[in-house]
């Protein structure tokens, strides 16, 4: 099985909404370019806490996530946007 990475641009969805409403300049949208390991069976992505803080992602809730090794872990859920 091949390991696949994808280049992603992650954006703060609230900043994007403010920009679309003319309330924030485009260069003020918090964003990060990342090289992410692809999991073809995943429906969400996970980012390190330091990246979530840098992007200013709001905590929404906690949930149980199943890891690739079949273990589960309680994780924090935030809203974001990928472009």
Secondary structure, 3 states (H helix, E strand, C coil): CCCCEEEEEEECHHHHHHHHCCCCCHHHCCEEEEEEECCCCCCCCCCCHHHHHHHCCCEEEEEEEECCCCCEEEEEEECCEEC
